[in-house]
Amino acid sequence: MLVPPHPHHSYFDTNDSSPTGSAGTAVTSGGSTNTYGTWTQIHAGLTYPSEWVAINFNNNYSNNSNRNSYVDIGIGPDSSNVTVIAEKLCGGFAALIIGRMYTFPLRIPPDTIIWARHQCATASTSVYVQFTAFGGNANPSTIPVVSRVVCLGATTASTVGTSITVGASGAEGSWTEIVASTTDDYGGLMIGSFTTDTAWTALPAYSYDASIGASGQELTVGENLTQWLLATSTEASVSYSVPAFVGIPTGSRLCVRGSCSSTAETGLSVVLYAFTH
């Protein structure tokens, strides 16, 4: 029997393999609310191209404080010449060491510095960025190629997404439109989640799905793409976001729906992260 080839990585690299109170590199937001800070180097450069990355945002929470955050990942020779390759990843309310986790097949060339910048609803705050790369794949065709991750549905003036009402006690909410008509072709999706509530009830959990299609004809293209736990009443949370690889042609309508394990917090919003080829 013929067995199809499988991914076979031989290169693994990270900017922090032994975290203590925080994991990775601290990246500070702008001195005014809802503005980006400067680009911060988080990795000096990979030895080989990456084929998969895991990004962990952590230690960005404070009791009764709005820590909604965007984190951009970029590459370039210096902080004045950075190309964004993943934009507006949600890093807000992230717990210590293990916070907001994203994993996807982002192709990053070797020998180029990797940067991050941070926008937050609270001025001059830090989020820690732990960046891990996987490469050296002996069978490169076994993993999809993503060259850039773009954010859809962001409300940049307040560092949130598109408002959504989720279902309570495990029920699915209705589909919420994020994009009426896409302007590009995409090869997959992930979901990011936000809340403006700063008086949490501990331990509600959320799950979010994505769909494509006209109103009333939504086709689910990703179940539980983000699962998010509000871990403590002091506004520390953990989440895990995974990709769904699906062809999305130009002109597509994209939606998200969500559910909560109990009673949902207020001020919930979401974005979609779309993969360009």
C-alpha positions in Angstrom: 0.0 0.0 0.0 1.3 3.5 -0.9 1.5 5.8 2.0 1.3 9.6 1.2 4.2 11.7 2.5 3.8 13.4 5.8 5.3 16.7 7.1 8.8 16.0 8.4 10.3 19.1 10.2 13.9 19.2 11.2 14.2 22.8 12.3 12.7 24.3 15.5 13.4 27.8 16.8 11.9 30.1 19.5 12.6 33.4 21.1 11.9 31.9 24.6 12.0 28.1 25.4 12.1 28.5 29.2 9.5 31.1 30.3 9.2 32.2 33.9 6.7 35.0 34.8 6.2 35.9 31.1 7.0 34.2 27.8 8.8 35.9 25.0 9.6 39.5 24.4 7.8 42.5 25.8 6.2 44.8 23.2 4.8 48.1 24.4 1.7 49.9 23.0 1.6 53.6 22.0 1.7 56.4 24.5 -2.0 57.2 23.6 -4.9 54.8 23.8 -5.6 52.8 20.6 -2.3 53.7 18.9 0.6 51.5 17.9 3.9 51.6 19.7 7.2 51.2 17.8 8.4 48.0 16.2 10.2 45.8 18.6 12.6 43.0 17.5 11.3 39.6 18.7 13.7 37.4 16.8 17.1 38.0 15.1 16.2 35.9 12.1 15.6 32.3 11.2 18.3 29.9 9.9 15.9 28.2 7.5 12.5 29.3 6.2 9.5 28.7 8.5 6.6 26.5 7.3 4.6 26.7 10.5 4.5 29.2 13.4 3.0 29.2 16.9 2.5 32.7 18.4 1.7 33.1 22.1 0.6 36.5 23.5 0.7 36.7 27.3 0.9 38.8 30.5 -1.4 41.6 29.2 -4.1 41.9 31.8 -5.0 44.0 34.8 -8.0 43.9 37.1 -10.9 46.2 35.9 -8.8 47.4 33.0 -9.5 47.3 29.2 -6.6 45.5 27.6 -8.0 44.9 24.2 -4.9 44.7 21.9 -3.8 44.3 18.4 -0.4 42.8 17.7 1.2 42.9 14.2 4.0 40.6 13.2 6.5 41.9 10.5 9.8 41.2 8.9 12.5 43.6 7.7 16.1 44.7 8.0 15.4 47.4 10.6 12.5 49.0 12.5 12.0 51.7 9.8 11.6 49.1 7.0 9.1 46.5 8.2 6.6 44.6 6.1 3.5 43.4 8.0 2.9 39.6 7.5 0.2 39.1 10.2 -2.0 42.0 11.3 -4.1 42.8 14.3 -3.8 39.4 16.1 -5.8 39.7 19.3 -3.4 39.8 22.3 -5.7 41.4 24.9 -6.5 40.2 28.4 -3.8 37.5 28.0 -2.9 35.4 31.1 0.6 34.8 32.4 2.9 32.5 30.3 0.0 30.8 28.3 -2.4 33.4 27.0 -3.7 33.9 23.4 -2.3 31.2 21.2 -2.3 31.2 17.3 -0.9 28.5 15.1 -0.8 28.6 11.3 1.6 27.9 8.3 3.2 31.2 7.8 6.1 31.2 5.4 8.9 33.5 6.7 12.3 33.6 4.8 15.6 33.0 6.6 18.1 35.7 7.7 15.5 38.5 8.2 14.7 40.1 11.5 11.2 39.4 12.9 9.4 42.3 14.6 6.2 43.0 16.5 4.2 46.1 17.4 1.3 46.6 19.8 -1.8 48.7 19.9 -3.9 48.7 23.1 -7.0 50.3 24.5 -4.9 51.2 27.5 -1.8 53.4 26.7 1.8 52.3 27.3 1.0 48.7 28.2 3.1 45.6 27.4 2.2 42.3 25.9 4.8 39.5 25.8 5.2 37.8 22.4 6.5 34.2 22.3 7.3 33.2 18.7 8.1 29.6 17.7 8.9 28.5 14.2 9.0 25.1 12.5 10.9 24.5 9.3 13.2 22.1 7.4 10.3 20.1 6.1 11.5 17.2 4.0 8.1 17.1 2.3 7.2 20.8 1.8 4.1 20.1 -0.4 2.4 18.5 2.6 1.7 21.9 4.3 -0.3 24.8 2.9 1.6 28.0 2.2 0.5 31.2 3.7 2.4 34.4 2.8 0.3 36.9 4.8 -2.5 37.1 7.3 -4.9 40.0 6.9 -7.5 41.1 9.5 -11.2 41.6 8.4 -13.8 43.3 10.6 -11.6 45.4 12.9 -12.7 48.6 14.5 -9.3 50.2 14.8 -10.4 53.4 16.6 -11.3 51.4 19.7 -9.1 48.2 19.2 -11.9 45.8 18.9 -13.7 43.8 16.1 -17.3 43.6 14.8 -19.9 43.5 17.5 -21.5 40.0 18.1 -24.2 38.5 20.2 -23.4 34.9 21.2 -25.7 32.1 22.5 -25.9 31.4 26.2 -25.6 28.1 28.0 -24.0 26.3 25.1 -26.5 27.5 22.4 -25.2 28.8 19.1 -25.9 32.5 18.4 -27.0 33.8 15.0 -24.5 34.4 12.2 -23.0 37.9 12.3 -21.7 39.4 9.1 -18.1 40.3 9.2 -17.6 41.1 5.5 -20.4 41.6 3.0 -18.1 41.0 -0.1 -14.4 40.1 0.1 -12.1 42.0 -2.2 -9.5 39.2 -2.6 -9.2 35.4 -2.8 -8.2 33.7 0.5 -7.0 30.3 1.3 -8.2 30.0 4.9 -9.5 31.7 8.1 -9.0 32.1 11.8 -11.0 34.0 14.4 -10.0 36.6 17.0 -12.2 37.6 20.0 -12.5 40.7 22.1 -14.6 42.1 25.0 -14.9 45.5 26.5 -16.3 44.2 29.8 -13.9 44.7 32.7 -16.0 43.1 35.4 -15.8 39.5 34.5 -17.5 36.5 36.0 -14.8 33.8 36.2 -14.8 30.8 33.9 -17.3 31.3 31.1 -15.9 29.7 27.9 -16.6 30.7 24.3 -16.5 28.9 21.0 -16.6 30.6 17.6 -17.4 29.3 14.1 -17.0 30.8 10.6 -19.2 30.6 7.5 -19.4 31.7 3.9 -22.5 32.4 1.9 -25.6 34.6 1.5 -27.9 35.5 4.4 -29.9 32.4 5.3 -27.6 30.2 3.2 -24.4 30.3 5.4 -22.1 27.3 5.0 -19.9 26.5 8.0 -16.3 26.5 7.0 -14.8 26.2 10.4 -16.1 24.9 13.8 -14.5 26.0 17.0 -11.8 28.0 15.3 -11.3 30.0 18.5 -12.0 28.6 21.9 -11.6 31.2 24.7 -11.7 30.9 28.5 -12.1 33.9 30.8 -9.9 32.2 33.4 -10.2 34.6 36.3 -12.4 37.5 37.6 -9.3 39.7 37.4 -9.5 39.8 33.6 -6.9 37.1 32.7 -7.9 34.9 29.8 -6.5 32.1 27.6 -7.6 31.2 24.0 -6.5 28.9 21.2 -7.1 29.8 17.6 -6.6 27.3 14.8 -6.9 27.7 11.0 -9.5 26.3 8.6 -8.1 25.9 5.1 -10.9 26.6 2.6 -11.0 28.4 -0.7 -12.7 31.8 -0.4 -13.2 33.6 -3.7 -13.5 37.3 -4.2 -17.0 38.6 -3.5 -17.7 36.2 -0.7 -19.8 37.0 2.4 -18.2 35.9 5.6 -19.8 35.5 9.0 -19.0 34.4 12.6 -21.3 32.9 15.2 -20.5 32.0 18.8 -21.7 30.3 22.0 -20.9 30.8 25.7 -20.9 28.0 28.3 -23.0 30.2 30.7 -24.1 33.8 30.5 -22.0 35.9 28.1 -20.0 39.0 29.1 -21.0 42.3 27.5 -19.2 44.1 24.7 -18.2 41.0 22.7 -16.7 41.4 19.2 -14.8 39.3 16.7 -12.5 39.6 13.6 -11.5 37.2 10.9 -7.9 36.5 10.0 -7.8 35.6 6.3 -4.8 33.9 4.6 -3.4 35.2 1.4 -1.7 32.8 -1.0 
